Each structure stands twice: as C-alpha cells, then as structure tokens.
Amino acid sequence: MKWKFTLHGKIPKLNKPILIEGLPGIGNVGKVVVDFLIDDLKAVKLYDVFSYSFPHTVFVNEKDLVELPTIEIYYKKFNAPKKNDLLFIAGDIQPIDEESSYLFCEEVLNLFVKFKGKEIITIGGIGLQDVPKTPKVYCTGNSKEIVNKYVKGTKATDKIYGIVGPIIGVSGLLVGLAGKRKILGIAMLAETIGHPMYLGVKGAREIMKILQQKLGLKIHLNELDKEIKGLEKEMIKTTKELSDVSKDIAIKKLKRKFKEEVSYIG
C-alpha cells in the first residue's frame, strides 16, 4: 500500500472545482493559507490520506499524547451555478522523497480528474535572508493563460526567472504533472523567512488577498491581521537568532550544488 485515501461521508457533486494545495514548506506559507481558508469557509473533510512514505515521526498534541502525521482533503460547495467549488489539500507533512512525492501527486490528480476539476493552485514561500516588510507574491505555472489570469489586476508578478530556484515538493510537482494532463496549474510563492520555525503570515495574507479577489471569496482577513500582530512579536526575535545558522548552512549547500551565488532559497 503506497497511499490510502479514506472517505468521510459521501462523495459530493462539485461544480468545476479548483484545487488549492497548502502543505508545510518554506515559512509554512501554504499551510497558513489553506488552514485559514478551511476554517474560515467551514470546509468539510472529504478524505484522510495515509502512507508509509510519511516521515517516521509522530507529534505530541495538547493532551500530551502522540498523533501520526496526516494529510487531509477538504471541500467547500457554494451552490452557485457560476461559482467554482473548492478542494483543499492540508496537512502536517509532505511526502519525504522524490518517488513518494510523484506518486502522491499522481493520486491527487487521478482524484481531481474524477471531480472534473478545472484548475490547480499551489502555495509556497520564497525564503529571504531577512523578514520582508511587505512580502511580494511571485507566480509561475504550466501555461501563460493561468498565470496571466491571477497576475492581472493584482500586486502579484510573473517576473520570477532568476528569483527562485527549483520549486521542491508537492507545490512544484503538482503543477508540473497537471500540465502533462492538460490541467491548468499555478504556483503562488510569497516572500518569507527561509526558516522552519517562522510562520510567513504576512506573505500568506498577500496570497489570500489575490484568492479573495480572483475567486470571489468572502473571507475574514481581519482575523488573520490579529494573528499577524501576535505572532510577529513572538517569532521575529527567535527567527533572527536561528535563521543566521540555518541560512548559512542552506546557502553553502546550494553553492556547492549549483557552483554560484545564492541569495534566495526557493
């Protein structure tokens, strides 16, 4: 068994759904966005996903008990003829190696095709050396058509070549493999700190503003603003102290691999 999708309830009939992926990554931008949207839109859980390709670890919860890592799929149905319903991929972790990442993405795409899905949006971060005051959002995708759709009329930019290196993990692969199936896919990447302890809430907010505008979502961004103020005070000092060490190590590794100067960790 590589991947097990356990259904919750009945399979809904969705109207040309758009899939939004937000698994942990640089600055956890994608996770912040998708977790917030699931909560704010009151999305319904559709599948639990399990695999022996998950990291060999467990988490300790607030009850001081262990929990296995999870990936979950949710849906939001709007019951409006001209409005796309939504699917969300959320979770604690990503597949740990190249083969499992490819297999997971193919399983997700198989499921998406069954729902007659229209577009895929993946969300991630671009790791900077310092905390960005106003994070920029960069977009790339598997066609100019979908990139133009989400960049036009927003503050996002498609001038990404030379800014970000390889997009590693599900956020990149899902868009690339979707292209092989003629499914439109876009990756939205917000500037953040390239440290696993940092939460890129500001970057997440910039991406949600774009999603709100382009998908016609009614979300309560003021709630996220409250989180930003609280998290910034707690996180920035710790991030500055820890990021120096991790940044130097990461940049040295990339320099050895690509034999060139690296200032962004994509």
C-alpha positions in Angstrom: 0.0 0.0 0.0 1.5 3.3 -1.1 -1.4 5.7 -0.5 -4.7 5.1 1.3 -7.5 7.7 0.9 -10.2 7.1 3.5 -13.5 8.7 2.6 -15.5 10.7 5.1 -19.3 10.6 4.4 -20.5 10.7 0.8 -18.7 11.9 -2.3 -20.2 15.4 -3.1 -21.1 16.6 -6.6 -18.9 19.6 -7.1 -19.1 22.3 -9.8 -15.8 22.5 -11.7 -13.7 22.6 -8.5 -10.5 24.5 -8.1 -7.9 22.7 -6.0 -5.8 24.7 -3.6 -2.8 22.9 -2.0 -1.0 24.2 1.1 1.3 21.7 2.8 4.2 22.7 5.1 7.2 24.3 3.4 9.3 27.4 3.4 7.8 29.8 6.0 4.8 27.4 6.1 3.0 30.0 3.8 0.9 27.4 2.1 -0.2 25.7 5.3 -1.2 29.1 6.9 -3.3 30.0 3.8 -5.1 26.7 3.5 -5.6 26.1 7.2 -7.1 29.5 7.5 -9.4 29.1 4.4 -10.6 25.7 5.6 -11.6 27.2 9.0 -13.0 30.5 7.7 -15.1 28.9 4.9 -16.1 26.0 7.1 -14.9 23.5 4.6 -15.9 19.8 5.0 -13.4 17.0 5.4 -13.6 14.6 2.4 -10.5 12.3 2.8 -7.9 11.3 5.3 -4.7 10.3 3.5 -2.2 7.8 4.9 1.0 6.4 3.6 4.1 4.5 4.8 6.0 7.1 2.9 5.2 9.7 5.5 8.1 10.8 7.7 8.9 8.3 10.5 7.7 10.6 13.3 4.8 11.4 15.5 3.6 14.7 17.0 2.8 15.3 20.7 -0.6 17.0 21.0 -2.1 19.3 23.6 -3.3 16.3 25.6 0.4 15.1 25.8 -0.4 12.1 23.6 1.1 11.2 20.2 -0.6 11.7 16.9 0.5 10.3 13.5 1.2 12.9 10.8 -1.7 13.5 8.4 -2.7 14.9 5.1 -6.4 15.7 4.6 -8.6 16.8 1.7 -11.5 19.1 2.3 -14.2 20.6 0.0 -16.3 23.8 0.0 -19.5 23.8 -2.0 -21.1 27.2 -2.8 -24.3 26.0 -4.5 -23.9 28.8 -7.1 -24.1 27.8 -10.8 -21.4 30.2 -11.9 -19.1 29.8 -8.9 -16.3 27.1 -8.8 -16.4 24.9 -5.8 -13.1 24.3 -3.9 -11.0 21.4 -2.9 -8.2 21.9 -0.3 -5.1 19.8 0.4 -3.9 20.4 4.0 -1.7 18.5 6.4 1.2 18.3 8.8 3.9 17.0 6.4 4.9 16.3 2.8 6.0 13.0 1.3 9.6 12.5 2.2 11.3 11.5 -1.1 11.1 12.0 -4.8 9.2 8.8 -5.7 6.6 9.3 -3.0 6.1 12.9 -4.0 5.4 11.9 -7.6 3.1 9.0 -6.6 1.1 11.3 -4.2 0.7 14.0 -6.8 -0.5 11.4 -9.4 -3.1 10.1 -6.9 -4.3 13.6 -6.2 -4.6 14.3 -10.0 -6.5 11.0 -10.5 -9.0 12.1 -7.9 -9.2 15.6 -9.3 -10.0 14.3 -12.8 -12.9 12.3 -11.3 -14.3 15.5 -9.9 -13.9 17.2 -13.4 -11.6 19.8 -11.8 -10.7 23.0 -13.6 -7.6 24.5 -12.1 -4.9 23.8 -9.5 -3.4 26.4 -7.2 -0.3 25.5 -5.1 1.0 27.8 -2.5 4.5 28.2 -1.1 7.2 30.6 0.1 10.4 32.1 -1.2 13.0 32.2 1.6 14.7 35.5 2.2 17.6 36.4 4.5 15.6 39.0 6.3 12.0 39.4 7.3 10.1 41.2 4.4 8.1 44.3 5.5 5.7 43.9 2.6 6.1 40.5 1.0 5.9 40.2 -2.8 4.0 37.4 -4.4 5.5 35.7 -7.5 3.5 33.4 -9.8 4.5 30.7 -12.2 2.6 27.9 -13.8 2.2 25.4 -16.6 0.7 27.9 -19.0 0.7 31.7 -19.6 -3.1 31.6 -19.6 -3.5 30.8 -15.9 -0.5 32.9 -14.8 -2.0 36.0 -16.6 -5.4 35.3 -15.1 -4.1 35.5 -11.5 -1.5 38.3 -12.0 -3.7 40.7 -14.0 -5.2 43.3 -11.7 -3.3 42.2 -8.6 0.0 43.0 -7.0 1.5 39.7 -8.0 4.2 39.4 -10.6 5.2 36.7 -13.1 8.8 38.0 -13.3 10.1 35.1 -11.4 13.0 33.7 -13.5 16.3 34.2 -11.6 14.4 34.9 -8.4 13.6 31.4 -7.3 15.4 28.2 -7.9 13.8 24.7 -8.2 10.4 24.5 -6.5 10.8 21.4 -4.4 8.0 19.1 -3.2 4.3 18.9 -3.9 3.9 22.7 -4.7 6.1 22.3 -7.7 5.4 18.8 -8.8 1.6 19.1 -8.7 1.7 22.0 -11.2 4.2 20.3 -13.5 2.3 16.9 -13.6 -1.0 18.7 -14.0 0.4 20.2 -17.2 1.0 16.7 -18.6 -2.7 16.1 -18.3 -3.7 19.5 -19.8 -4.9 20.7 -16.4 -4.1 24.4 -15.7 -1.9 24.9 -12.7 -0.3 27.9 -11.0 2.1 28.2 -8.1 1.9 31.3 -5.9 5.0 32.0 -3.9 5.2 34.7 -1.2 8.4 36.2 0.2 9.1 35.0 3.7 12.0 33.9 6.0 13.6 30.6 5.0 13.4 29.0 8.4 11.2 26.2 9.6 10.3 27.9 12.8 9.0 31.0 11.1 5.3 31.4 10.1 5.0 33.6 7.0 1.7 35.0 7.9 2.2 38.3 6.1 3.0 36.5 2.9 0.0 34.3 3.4 -2.2 37.4 3.7 -0.9 38.8 0.4 -1.8 35.5 -1.3 -5.2 35.4 0.3 -6.0 38.9 -1.0 -5.4 37.6 -4.5 -7.5 34.5 -3.9 -10.3 36.6 -2.4 -10.3 38.9 -5.5 -10.0 36.2 -8.2 -12.2 33.5 -6.7 -14.8 35.8 -5.2 -14.3 34.5 -1.7 -15.9 36.1 1.4 -13.1 35.6 4.0 -12.4 37.5 7.2 -8.9 38.7 6.7 -9.2 40.9 9.8 -8.9 37.7 11.9 -5.6 37.0 10.2 -4.4 40.6 10.9 -4.9 39.8 14.7 -2.8 36.7 14.3 0.0 38.7 12.5 0.4 41.2 15.3 0.6 38.5 17.9 2.9 36.1 16.0 5.3 38.8 14.9 6.2 39.8 18.4 6.8 36.1 19.4 8.5 34.9 16.2 10.7 37.6 14.7 13.3 37.7 17.6 13.6 33.9 17.6 13.7 33.8 13.8 16.6 36.3 13.6 18.6 34.4 16.1 18.1 31.0 14.5 18.0 31.9 10.8 21.6 33.0 10.7 22.8 29.5 11.3 20.3 27.7 9.1 20.7 30.3 6.3 24.4 29.9 6.2 24.2 26.1 6.1 21.5 26.1 3.4 23.3 28.6 1.2 26.6 26.7 1.5 24.8 23.5 0.3 23.2 25.3 -2.7 26.5 26.9 -3.6 28.2 23.5 -3.7 25.4 22.1 -5.8 25.0 24.9 -8.3 28.5 26.5 -8.0 27.1 30.0 -8.0 26.0 32.8 -5.6 22.7 32.1 -4.0 20.6 34.7 -2.1 17.2 33.1 -2.3 16.2 29.7 -1.1 13.2 28.6 -3.2 
